[in-house]
Amino acid sequence: MGIGIPLAIIALDAIYSKCLGNINQSVMQGAMIVAEDVITIVGPIYTSYIFTSYGFGALWMFNGIVVTLGTLLWLLNIRKLEKYS
């Protein structure tokens, strides 16, 4: 996670920058930083709560569902993103 999260955030910023084009992106970049900070703070809190309340299996199931939904959204929009590659 120490390597994966920063690399994913850099890739996400690059995709948004290409999609938005040549405009002032200061508000978008600020919103992304706020969202990243909230996720960094809330992530360990919800993870420890789910682990202590429901166990390791529920935690993996919840995270698997989130990753699956994200992958499905990405696959549904891949044609829109191809023009930016």
C-alpha contacts under 8 A as a table, 3 or more apart, distances in Angstrom:
res1	aa1	res2	aa2	distance
1	M	4	G	4.87
1	M	5	I	5.59
2	G	5	I	6.28
2	G	6	P	7.18
3	I	6	P	5.94
3	I	7	L	6.42
4	G	7	L	5.28
4	G	8	A	6.07
5	I	8	A	5.11
5	I	9	I	6.13
6	P	9	I	5.07
6	P	10	I	6.20
7	L	10	I	5.15
7	L	11	A	6.21
8	A	11	A	5.09
8	A	12	L	6.06
9	I	12	L	5.03
9	I	13	D	6.12
10	I	13	D	5.15
10	I	14	A	6.23
11	A	14	A	5.09
11	A	15	I	6.25
12	L	15	I	5.14
12	L	16	Y	6.21
13	D	16	Y	5.19
13	D	17	S	6.09
13	D	29	Q	7.71
13	D	32	M	7.93
14	A	17	S	5.07
14	A	18	K	6.27
15	I	18	K	5.23
15	I	19	C	6.18
15	I	84	Y	7.74
16	Y	19	C	5.06
16	Y	20	L	6.00
17	S	20	L	5.29
17	S	21	G	6.05
17	S	25	Q	7.62
18	K	21	G	5.27
18	K	84	Y	6.24
19	C	84	Y	6.67
20	L	23	I	6.81
20	L	25	Q	7.90
24	N	27	V	7.80
25	Q	28	M	5.22
25	Q	29	Q	6.05
26	S	29	Q	5.16
26	S	30	G	6.08
27	V	30	G	5.06
27	V	31	A	6.10
28	M	31	A	5.07
28	M	32	M	6.14
29	Q	32	M	5.05
29	Q	33	I	6.26
30	G	33	I	5.14
30	G	34	V	6.25
31	A	34	V	5.10
31	A	35	A	6.12
32	M	35	A	5.07
32	M	36	E	6.05
33	I	36	E	5.04
33	I	37	D	6.14
34	V	37	D	5.15
34	V	38	V	6.18
35	A	38	V	5.12
35	A	39	I	6.12
36	E	39	I	5.15
36	E	40	T	6.09
37	D	40	T	5.01
37	D	41	I	6.24
38	V	41	I	5.17
38	V	42	V	5.85
39	I	42	V	5.15
39	I	43	G	5.37
40	T	43	G	5.58
40	T	44	P	7.26
41	I	44	P	6.49
41	I	45	I	7.07
42	V	45	I	5.16
42	V	46	Y	6.18
43	G	46	Y	5.48
43	G	47	T	6.04
44	P	47	T	4.95
44	P	48	S	6.02
45	I	48	S	5.40
45	I	49	Y	6.20
46	Y	49	Y	5.02
46	Y	50	I	6.04
47	T	50	I	5.31
47	T	51	F	6.07
47	T	59	L	6.97
48	S	51	F	5.03
48	S	52	T	6.05
49	Y	52	T	5.32
49	Y	53	S	5.96
50	I	53	S	5.16
50	I	54	Y	5.56
50	I	55	G	6.73
50	I	58	A	7.19
50	I	59	L	6.00
51	F	54	Y	5.59
51	F	55	G	4.50
51	F	56	F	5.49
51	F	58	A	7.43
51	F	59	L	6.03
52	T	55	G	5.89
54	Y	57	G	7.70
54	Y	58	A	5.90
54	Y	59	L	7.56
55	G	58	A	5.81
55	G	59	L	6.68
56	F	59	L	5.16
56	F	60	W	6.37
57	G	60	W	5.26
57	G	61	M	6.14
58	A	61	M	4.97
58	A	62	F	6.07
59	L	62	F	5.24
59	L	63	N	6.19
60	W	63	N	5.14
60	W	64	G	5.87
61	M	64	G	5.00
61	M	65	I	6.18
62	F	65	I	5.18
62	F	66	V	6.36
63	N	66	V	5.10
63	N	67	V	6.19
64	G	67	V	5.14
64	G	68	T	6.00
65	I	68	T	5.04
65	I	69	L	6.12
66	V	69	L	5.23
66	V	70	G	6.21
67	V	70	G	5.09
67	V	71	T	6.10
68	T	71	T	5.08
68	T	72	L	6.14
69	L	72	L	5.09
69	L	73	L	6.20
70	G	73	L	5.17
70	G	74	W	6.17
71	T	74	W	5.01
71	T	75	L	6.12
72	L	75	L	5.06
72	L	76	L	6.09
73	L	76	L	5.12
73	L	77	N	6.32
74	W	77	N	5.25
74	W	78	I	5.90
75	L	78	I	5.13
76	L	79	R	7.71
77	N	80	K	5.41
77	N	81	L	6.53
78	I	81	L	5.06
78	I	82	E	6.13
79	R	82	E	5.18
79	R	83	K	7.40
80	K	83	K	6.40
80	K	84	Y	8.00
81	L	84	Y	5.51
81	L	85	S	7.00
82	E	85	S	5.41
